[in-house]
Amino acid sequence: MASPDEERAWAFDAPEAVLAGRTHYNVAHHFFGLADRLTPEQVAADEKLLEVVYMVAGYHLARCQHLPEERADWDHHTTVFLFALVHAVRPGAVPQPLRESFAAHPPQVVAAHEIVHAVGNALFLPSVPARFKEGVTLGAALIGRAREGARGTKSEPHITFNYGTAMVSMADFGIDPEEAWPAGLHFMREAAAALPPGDPKREEMLALLLRTQAKMPPVVPPEGGVAAEMSHYMRVGDLDRLDMSLKGLQATIQAPGTDEAERSRRRFELAQLLRIRFEMRGELADLDASITELGAVLADGRLTKDERASAYSFLGLAQLDRYAALGQLGDLDAATEAVRRSHDPELAASPAHAQRLTNLAAVLTARFYIHQDQTDLDEAVDHLTYAVAATPPWQHDRPVMMIKLALALWERGKHAQGDADIEAAEAILRQVAGDPGELGPNQQLARMHLGQLLMIRGRDRGDVTDVVEAVEHHRITALSPTQDVRTRLHCAALWGATSMRLGAVDEARTAFRCALTELLPKLTARALSRKSQEVRLSELPALANVAAAVEIAAGRPREALVRLEQGRGVLLAQALRLRGRHEELAAASPALADRFEQVCAELVAAERSPEKRKESAAAFDELVDRIRALPGFEQFHRPPDWDQLSRAAAHGPIAVINVYGPACHVLLLHQPPGRDRGEVDVLPLDGVTEEEIGRRAAAFRTATAMLAGGVLGSERRRQNGVLKDTLRWLGRCIVRPVLTRLRVDRPRQGRPMPRLWWCPTGVLALLPLHAALLDEADVYTHDRVISSYTPTLGSLLYARHRPAPAPGDTSLIAVAVDAGDAYPRLTALDDELTATQQLSARRNELRDGQATPQAVLAALRSHTHAHLACHGVHDRRDPSRSRLLLHTGDLTLSELAAERLTEAEFAYLSACHSAAPGQELVDEVISVASAFQLCGYRQVIGSLWTVEDAMAPQLADGVYRALAAPDSPGAAYALHHAIGTLRQHSRYGDPLFWGSVIHSGP
């Protein structure tokens, strides 16, 4: 070192000798033992150490002089770092030109790990393309030593990432690949996760991680394990195999020899499969069981730290699914807490970290939809970007991550009007969707979302090319032969609606025929609980109304009625088929009839497990196939076709009102004299839109609530004006056109008043067509026709098919109960019970404390007629929670749905809102009144809104007086006559009172 410029080592060696891989290796190997002695103090105290440092520095300086500049970066760093160390001890030993540079700008001595890292990289990087195995190994070892020294420093993520890439290269060289591959990816993921989103180095790391994992050989999970089953399911969507996997896990969990820690892990896996099955089949019991299992394994404390993090993550995902299904914000809050608990930076290198980030991002995206806070969406995109990069392409859940990333980007692009995000989302969805022949669940889901993106973008930009492509994606997915019914049904709806907007009416008809004939029955399979069926239906748009509008546009009103029957009252129709009488079947095959009755009873019964329901549903399907094979039974339990529906008007016309967007129509089914089949007339409702009906229905609901609640003064006048204006609008725009077409819009002059059945759809079901105001002279619908309502044509046909009991076989149970201080007192119950005594039939009473839910249900089973005077509770958002308040409990819709009352005839529900459907699932017509129809009652009287207690006895007296008359024509006439009498009352003549009460049935 006496003459650093003339005698410097390597200065005069031939370039090929300096750049030789073996030379480089030997120098680095000599340096390796010094890696922990690289401070100025240590070097100053050891002359031999200084000589080695000087020699290595000179070697890398020589390499810098012989290499192209773009290949000399790490040699340059090593040279500067080592000569800075030399300069700190002996400045004169530094060669030119560094000596002058250092004199002008004294260098900072870097930490030892930075020097070791530079030496390691300088060796490793050229050794890879040179296929120099020893250089790769030693370079990786040096970087590994640097990582140990860098703990807790700013350099740690960068050095860790380089160490990971070095490990992966070792695997490529065949050096312990079974350990090197996963270890290398572990370190790369750990490093990328340690840097904040937006850091340019993080983006580079993720890009390299993505490329690296693309080269990684697929890891095949052990056959029979949960990972293998999930992988198989994600590829082909085989639900039967998923069921087998669940049974295998349950057997392992229940086996007495299973270790407790193993049992906890298997329960964790069971929870994941249960959630996946819920997402495909929709059974809420599976989701609840998944949440229960995850809570249990988190409580027992037997999982590892990494497993606990994943359990919290999947608990959050399951709670998110429950929020999506039931709409309870508490579930979203619980999901947020769970996924946040799973996010442990110490576990960032875990292979499961990417999935945990994906679940966190899913919750954040859902929160954005509620709170519109873009920071949630930005965080979701950051997490998903990492997750996609950190997950091998062959891993079964990576497509899910990509889809979620695309949806988050798309949402952010729409929110912030960023085309780049939307284009990135499109590219990702195209990548996952693959070729049209790829029909796995993930491909179908990606194709559905891609179609939606293209459809919306095409609409917004006026680009028909995008819209046409969207139709094709949705068509392919809807027609694919897979078990993912929910995705297929959504695509069929989008295919049909978009085709209609393009003017392709025949294409739209094909789409909706597929949706309603093939797919919708599968979505609401009998194996599902009633609540699960409702949730699945609530996810859909108004399929039937759009399909009917398409058929009307095509000039096919008969098919429009068929589509409405297929897509409305789905659960009611399904339930009624389980309660029908089958005398013809009993005559043709008594054994099949007995078995069929048994299976129907099993499917109706409450408190059955999902497994039992599935067994009974399978038995039902098998029996129906056998019955249809009998001569004359080919149409057994099929939805009614036009030939059957055309008979529904045998006793009077039916106005089916299709509410769809800007084009609403009445499908007027009537039977001309001398004909045994009905015909359909189409009445366009000019100027009537779905939006206006919804707005008027909301205002009307508010008005009736405030008026019934006793609002006074100017506000009462204002709300009464809203009520009358709504009734006047109904009369002018909807009811009068129907009555005019039927030629019943004028007084009858002594002739019998005709009957008319109303079958409103959509939000129109919330309004009283029977009380529409026809002119300023207080002429209402009630003055022109006897109105009844029917949820569907099929339910009307079903009720007519069942004979009424003979007069001597009728019996009445009269129930009267006050709910107590929490509700307004019912002071007229005794008078109402007295009114029921006019019916000449066997009669029993249940009063107050006698009227428990159990006692009332028992009485309903043994009486043909029922009168219930009590409070009713109406849940607009979840109509299945509507109920009647009895003593010590409620009579719920689920309890009524579990009954098969084969002799039931007439129910008078003197309770507020008993006939009011909910805002959700309005076309399922879910109400207390419809529940009574479902369990067997042919005729039901109920109320659309709050009924004044003092009015009830007067109306009941009129109804039962008319029913008791020797020549009584039935419940509809009785109610019509009673309302006519009530309208003469000085107070109750206002439609606020009498307009609430309706009749449903034949």
HUBELTA-V562312 format. One line per field, one symbol per residue. ss: DSSP state (H for helix, E for strand, - for the rest). A space follows every 10 residues. Layout:
ss->???
This chain:
ss->---------- ----HHHHH- HHHHHHHHHH HH-------H HHHH--HHHH HHHHHHHHHH HHHHHH--HH H-HHHHHHHH HHHHHHHHH- HHH----HHH HHHH------ -HHHHHHHHH HHHHHHHHH- --HHHHHHHH HHHHHHHHH- -----HHHHH HHHHHHHHHH HH----HHHH HHHHHHHHHH HHHH-----H HHHHHHHHHH HHHHH----- -----HHHHH HHHHHH--HH HHHHHHHHHH HHHH-----H HHHHHHHHHH HHHHHHHHHH H--HHHHHHH HHHHHHHHHH ----HHHHHH HHHHHHHHHH HHHHHH--HH HHHHHHHHHH HH--HHH--- --HHHHHHHH HHHHHHHHHH H--HHHHHHH HHHHHHHHH- -------HHH HHHHHHHHHH HHHHHH--HH HHHHHHHHHH HHH------- HHHHHHHHHH HHHHHHHHHH H--HHHHHHH HHHHHHHHH- ----HHHHHH HHHHHHHHHH H---HHHHHH HHHHHHHHHH HHH------H HHHHHHHH-- --HHHHHHHH HHH---HHHH HHHHHHH--H HHHHHHH--- --HHHHHH-H HHHHHHHHHH HHHH-----H HHHHHHHHHH HHHHHHHH-- ---------- -HHHH----- --EEEEEE-- ----EEEEEE --------EE EEEE-----H HHHHHHHHHH HHHHHHHH-- --HHHHHHHH HHHHHHHHHH HHHHHHHHHH HH-------- ---EEEEEEE -HHHHH--HH H-EEE---EE HHH-EEEEE- --HHHHHHHH H-----HHH- EEEEEE---- --------HH HHHHHH---- -EEEEEEHHH -EHHHHHHHH H---EEEEE- EEE-----HH H-EEEEE-EE EEHHHHH--- -----EEEEE ---------- -HHH---HHH HHHHH---EE EEE-----HH HHHHHHHHHH HHHH------ HHHHHHHHHH HH-------- HHHH--EEEE --
